């Protein structure tokens, strides 16, 4: 299933049916006030929501059913894609969304208790009969989305204070006002090999991640930017190549920017809870990437962690996993909202090194339901000047030599 999820958001596109990918990409700058049904054609059920939340629903459907785009959208992945065309699977999907909405409205006072994932769990046809393996095998240990304070666990403030001390102490962290990090990137399955990444931030909440591909100048740059108020996403080789984040991903971009300055970790979320300790391991990766391309060390296998969760704005949550031995932050899972379920984004941090007395992760894995990026940094500079324009809307790319002819 992991090999198909990578495609889930990459080919979602607006505009009239039958347009080729190059034609649509040239016109894919979306009005930030536009909603799903104003950007995408033939939207019948998921109307009136931000574009990033709409794309999040596509990721949920992909993960829940184990599908990729082509299994619901005719010709997806080709220049003859017909995104707007109806087919039996799309019609069923609409009915399923309406069914979920009715179940939650009629039985749970509108709370989102039943989602695609509740039944499908990676299958197009949900299992209806228990198996002996489930009956007599190891119990499932999936963690709840929303956590409560576990008996016998310390207050969240104690674990957060340990983290602050582990990365350098409050005094040093308070002096950290900007950073610029550079390194290399590897996308999921090796896609994006050869990318050069720069991550820059400015206190308290500005951040930009930019990936360029020097050996493929026609490919375009990948940019995620947040200037403290607005966030943008530019992704190469997609039809919807650039748009402003106005839904759940806007809250996520703000949290990512704020947490890159550890001094303010206790203030960026509220209503903290500590769950029971657990173990975490690296996400699975395709063998080709794991063996040939990505030799950097991740968080490892079965790391014992303390689990702390806080609440953000607009009914968002974030769960943080701190190594019990070192106190360092190893994983962040943040949850945005969509009409059909929470949208998870996971960020893993490892390879911590000392930079001017502050421990900073040199290896970062950023995973969402439509793909993932992996960064191995080789240099981080603190308290250096950063051009504020970097955090705004991505600048137009210079035309390649082929585009001049």
Secondary structure by P-SEA (a helix, b strand, c coil): ccccccccccccccccccccaaaaaaacccccccccccccccccccccccaaaaaaaaaaaaaaaccccccccccccccccccccccaaaaaaaaaaaaaaaaaaacccccccccccccccccccccccccccccccccccccccccccccccccaaaaaaaaaaaaccaaaaaacccccccbbbbcccccccbbbbbbbbcccccbbbbbbbcccccbbbbbbbbcccbbbbbbccccccbbbbccaaaaaaaaaaaaccccccccccccccccccbbbbccccccccccccccccccccbbbbbbbbbccccbbbbbbbbccccccccbbbbbbbcccbbbbbbbbbccccccccbbbbcbbbbbccccbbbbbbcccccccccccccccccccccccccccc
